[in-house]
Amino acid sequence: MIGVIYNLLLWLALPLLLPYHAYRSLSRGRRTAFLERFGRIPAQELDLVGNGGTILVHAVSVGETNAALPLLKGIRKRFPGKKIVISNVTETGRSVAQKSNAADLCIYFPFDYPFAVRSILKSIDPELVVIMETEIWPNFIGVARDMGIPVLLANGRISDRSFGRYLRLSWFFRPVLQRLAALCMQTPVDAERICAIGAPSSAVHVGGNLKYDIPVLKADQQQVAAIKEKYGIPADCFVFAAASTHEGEEAQVLAAYRELVRQTPQSFLILAPRHPERAAGVGELVKKEGFPFRFRSALKDSERLVAGGILLLDTVGELAGLYRACDLVFVGGSLVPTGGHNPLEPAACMVPVLFGPHMENFREIEGLFLKHGGPEVQVADAQGLTTALLRLAADPSGREEAGRRAAGILLESAGATERHLDVMAGLLGEGRQRG
C-alpha cells in the first residue's frame, strides 16, 4: 500500500516536475537531459560499457562524487575486468565525474518512476549498484532488487538533524531499507541509527568514511609556481581561499579579507561559491566592495592578476587543484546554518583549514579537526574569521604545523575503501542469485 501511494504521488507530481526541472536546468545554463532522466541512454554511449560486467555507482552531486573517487579507483584495482558507470543528479556532480576520468560512462540518474528505472537498469545491466551516502529511492532500490541486482548503500551517514525526521518516517523507509543487500555506514552511531530506522542489522557494516581515503600530497615550490602562473595569481602573495561559500558568507569573507590586505598588502583571495550559478551575484558584491577581480571563466591565458585582488571561481572541478597553491583555506557553509562542507580536500594538500560553528553535517570530521588541530581551527563568527586569518597570515611556521596536523587526520583515519571493497566482493559473488 505504501508503494502504491508513493507512485500515485509521483504521477501526480509529474506536471509540476517537468516544468520545474526544465526551469532549474535552463536558468542555470544546463541541458535538461529528459531522455536520460526517463531511462533512455544513447546507444553510442552504451557501447562504452559493452554487455555485462558493470558496476553502477550513484553519487548525487559534487560532494558525493568526490567521496566516491577513492572507491572508484579501488574498484579498478580490485575488479579490473569490471566497467564502471557513474550516475549523478546535478550538472556540477556530472562535470566532476567526467573530469575525473574514473568511470567508463557518466549518466544522469533517472527520475524514480519504475519504467524509467527499469529502462536504465536493463540498458546498463549492472552486476552491482552502489548508492553513495543516504540516497534512498524506493522504486530504484525495489526494481533493482526485483531484477536480481544487489544494491549497496556506501559511505552512509545519518546526521543529527536528519535522524529525527527519518525516525518519524520509519514506517516509509523500513521496507525500502530491508531491500538493500548491504549498508556500509561511516560510524557505529550511523549504524545504530540506520538500524533504528529499519535496516536489518545483519546487512549493516561499519565501513568508515571514504572521504578520508584521498592521497596526502603537499605541492612543491615548482608545482605551486605553475598553478599560480596558470591562474594569474601573483607569485609572491599570501593566498587565502574561501571555498564552498553560501549566501551571507561572502560579505563576511570580504570583510576579513579587507583587514588582511590592510595588514598584508601582498595577499590574494580565491573565492569559490558553492553553487557556480551564484557567481554573477557574488561578483556584484565584490565589485561593490571595490576589490579588483576576475571570473575564472573570463581569465585570459597569460593574464596577470594583482595583489589585493580576487579570483572568483565560477567553474566546476578546479578548486581541488587550486588548494595546492593556497596558504590557508576557509571552508564555507559553516558561518551560516547550512551544515558545513568537507574540509578534508585542503587538508590532503597539507594546507591549514578554518571553518565556522555550523558543521552539523560533518560532526565526526569536525571532532577530529578540533582534536588534532585545537579549537583555533573553528571560528565563531566573522570577527573570529578575521582574527584567525590575520594570526595565521603572520605565522608561517604555525601554518606549516597546522597543515601537518590536518593531513594527519587523513593518514590516521584511512582504510574505508578496502572495507567497502570487501563488502562489494561478497555481493558480486551473489550476483543474480538475489532475484
N, C-alpha and C positions, 0 to 999 in steps of 0.2 A: 504493500500500500504506500509506503514512504517513497519508493521508487516511482510509482505512478504519479504521485503528487509532484515530485521533483521534475519529472519530464513534462507534465502538464504546465508547470510554471515556466519551464524553458521555452516551450512553444508559445505561450502567451507573451513571453518577453521578446520573441523574435522581431516583431515590428519595431520595437524600441532598440534592440541590439544592433540591427543593421545600420540605421542612420547614425547612431551614437558611435559605432566603430568606424564608420566612414568619416565622420566629422573629426574624431580624435586622430585618425591617420592623416587625413589631408591637411588639417590645420597644423600638423607638425612636419609637413613635407614628406610623408611616408606613404608607401603604397598600401592599399587596403588588404591585399593578399586574400581575398574572399575565397578563391578556389581552394587554396591550401587549408584555410580555416574550416572549410566544409568537406575536407577529406580528399581533394584531388591534387595529386602531385604530378608534374610533367614527366612523361616517360623518359626524356633525356636525362633528367635528374636521377630517376630511379636506376638508370644504367650504372651510376656511380657506386651503387652498393650491391648490384647483382642479385642473386637469388639465395636467400637464407644466410645463416652465419652472421646475423646482425644484432647489435645491442643498441637499443634506443634510449638515450639519456635526455630527460626533460629538465630544463632549467629556465624558470620563468623570465628572469631579467638579468641585469649585469652582475649583481652580487652572487646569484646562484650559479651563473655561468663561470665566473672566476673561481668560485668554490669547487666547481666540477672539474677544473682543468687538471689538478693532480690526479684525480680519479681517471680521467680520460687517458692521461699518459700511462697510468698504471695498467689500464685495460690493454693498451697497445703492447705493453711489455709482457703481461701475464697471459693474454689471449691473442697472440699475434695474428691468428687467422681470422679474427672477427672484424667485421666492418662496424663503424660507429656512425650513428645518426644522432644529431642533437637537435632538439626542438626548443623553441622559445615562444613567448607570448609577445614580448616587446621588440621593437626595431633595434633599440640600443643593445639588448641582450643578443640578438641575432648578429649584429655587427661585431661584437666582441667575439662571438663564437667563430664567425668567418675569419676574422683576423688572426685567431689563434692557430688556425690550421690543425686543430686537434681532432676534427671529425671528417668523415668522408662526405657527409651531406648535412646541410643545415636546412631545416624546415620550420614552418610555423606550427605551433601546437593547435590541434583542431578545437573548435567550439565543442562543448560537451554534449553533443547530440549523438545518440547511438549510431545513426547511419554514417555520420562524419568520422567518428572514432573507428568504426569497423572498416571503413574505406581506407583510412590511413594505415591501420594495422595490417590489413590484407596486402596493401601495396608494399610495405616495408618488410613484413613477415619477420619481426624480431624474435630472437630466442629468449630475450630478456628485456624488460623495461625497467629503467632506473629513474625514479622521480626525486629530484633534489629538494631537500628540506620539506616543509609541511604543505605540499600542494596536494590537496585531497579532492579529486574529481570523480564523483561517484560513477558516472557512466563509463569513463575511460577505464577506471580500475575494474569495473564489473565486466565490461566487454572483453578486456584483455584476459581476465580470469576464465571467462566462458570459452575463449578461443585457445585456452591452454597455455597462455603466455604468463609466466610468473612476473609479478611486479614487486620491486624493491623500493621502499622509501629510504633514501640515503641522506645522511647528514641531518637527520630530523631534529627539530627543536620545538619546544612549546614555551613561549615567553611568559613572563609573569602576567603581562597584560592580557594575553590571549587565552590563558589556561581557563579562567572562569567562564569565558564565552563558550569554549569547546565543551567544558563540563556540562553547562546548561543545555547544550545541544547534543549531548552524548547519544540520545535516542536516534539522532540522524546519522552521526558519524560511526557508531558502533558497527552496524552491518557493513559499512564500507571498509573500515579498518580490518575487519575479520577476513576480507577477501584479499588482503595483501599477503604475499608469500613471505616477506620478511620486512622488518623495520630496523634500521641502524640509527639509533638515537645518539646525540652528541655526548650526553652526560647521564649518570644514573638518575638525576632528577627528571630529565626529559623522558627517560624510560619509564619511570614511575607515573609520570603524568599521562603518557600515551596509553598506558595500561588502564589507568583510571577512566580515561575517555572511552575505552572499549577495545583496544588492541589485545589480541591473545598474548599472554606473557611468553608462551613458548616460541613465538615468532619475533620477539623483541630482543635486540642486541645493543650493547653499549659500544658504539664504533669509534667514538671520538669525533673531533671536528676536522673535516677535510681542509679547512682554511689554514690550519697550521702547517700543512704539508707543502708549502711553497718554498723553493730554494732560497737560502740566505746568501746574498752576494752583494758586497759593497763595491761600488764602481771605483775604478782607479782614476787618477788625475786626467789621463788621456781620454777616458770614456766620458768623464764629466765635461771636459772641454768640447768634445764632439757634440754632446747633447746641447750644450749652451749655444754652440755655433749653429746647429740645425734650427733652433727656435729663436735665434736672435737675442738671447739673453746675455747681458754684459758679462764678460769673463770674470771680472774681479768683484762681483756683487755677492752679498749675502742673499740667498734665495729662500724665500718663505712661500709655502704653498698652502692654500685654503681649499681643501678637497671636499667634494660632495656637499656643498653648501645648499641650504634651503632658504626660502623667503624669510626675511628677518635677520638672517645671519650675515649677509654680505655687508650690510651697513655697519655691523659690529666689527667685522674683519677690517673694513676700510678705516674705521676709527683707530683701531690698533696699529694698522699699517702706517697711518699718518704720523703717529708718535714714533714709530720705528724709523721712518725716513727723516724725521726731525733730528733724531739722535744719531742715526747711522745712514747718511745720505746714499752710500753705496749699497743700497738694498733693492730687491726686486720681488714682486709678488706674482705668483701663478694662481689665478682664481678660477676654480672649476666648479660651476653649479652642478648639482646632482643631475638635473634634467637639462640637457643641452638646449631644449626649446626655450628655456628661460633666459638664455644668454643675451638676447636682444634687450630685455628689460633690465638685466643686470648692467649691461653696457650703458644704458641711460643713467643709471645710478652712478656708475664710475665717472661718466662724463660730467655729471652734476657736481661731483666731489672734486673735479678738477685734476684728476690723475691722467697722465698720458697713457694710452693703452692701445692694444691691437687685438682684434679677434684672431684666434688661431687660423680660422678658415680664410682670413684675408691676408695672412702673413706671406710676404713675398720671399722668394729664395734670396739668400744673402742679405736680407733686411736686418738692420741692427736696431734693437730697442734700447731704451735709455734707462739709466739708474733712476730709481724713484718711480718707474713705470710699472705697467701691469700687462701680463699676457692673459687674456680672457679665453679660456678653453671652451670652445663651442663644438668640439668634435668628440667622437667616441673612440675609446681604445688606446689613447695616448698617455693617459695620466700615469699609469704604472711605470712607463719608461721615463717620464719626467721626474718621478720621485728620486731617481738615481742622481739627479743633479741638484737636489734640494739640500738645504742645511737644516730645515725644520718644517714639519708638516702639522697643520691643524686639520683634524677630521671632523667634518660638519655633520649636520643633523643632530647635533648634541648640545648646542646652545639654545635651540628651540625644541619643544617637546614632540619630536618625531621618532625617537627611539635610537638615534645614533647610526653610525656606519662602521664598517670593519677597518680597524687601524693596523691590520697585520701586513698589508702590502707595503706601506712605507717602512714598517719595522723590518721587513725582509731585506730592505736596502740599507739597513743599519742607520736609519735616519731617525732622530728623536721625534716623538709624537706627542701632540696635545689633543685633548678632547674635552667637551663640556660635561655638564651634570646629567644629561638625558641620554643614557646608554642602556635603556631598558631592553632593547633587542640583542644586546651583546653583554649580558651580565657576567658570563664566565670570562670572556676576554677582558672586560673592564677590570674584574677582580685580579687577573694575572698581571695586568699593567700596573695596577696600584700596588700589588705585592712586590713586583720586581723593580718598578720604576719609582715608587713612592708617590705620595699624594700630590706632588707637584705636577704630575702629568695631566691631572684633571683640573680644569679651571671652572670657577663657579659662574662667571658672567663675563661681560665684555671687558670690564676693568681687570678681571683676573687674566683674561687672554692678553691684554696689553702688558700687564706686569710680567707674565711668563715669557712673552715674546721678547721684551727688552732684556730680561735677565739672560736668556739663552743666547741671544744675538751677541751679547758682550762676553760670553764664556765658551770659547771653542773647545776647551778640554771637557767642560761639563756636557756639551752637546755630544762629543765623541763617546763619553761614558754612558750617556742616556741612550745613544744609538746601539751600543753593545748590549745594554740591558734589555732593550726592546727586541733585538734579534734573538737573545737568549730565550725568550718566551717561545718562539717558534722551534728552536732546537730542542727544547725540553719537552715540548708537547706533541711532537711529530709521531706518526705511526698510524693515523686513521685510515690512510689509503689501503695499507695492507690488510687491515681488519675488514674493511669493506670488500676488498677483492676476495678474501676468504669466504665471506657470505655469498658473494656472487658466484664463486666456483661451485658451491653446493647447489645453487638454483639452476645454473646452467646444466648441471648433471640431471636435474629433474626434468627440465625442458617441457616437452609436450605431454608428459605424464600428468600434468596438473589439470587437464581439461575436465 
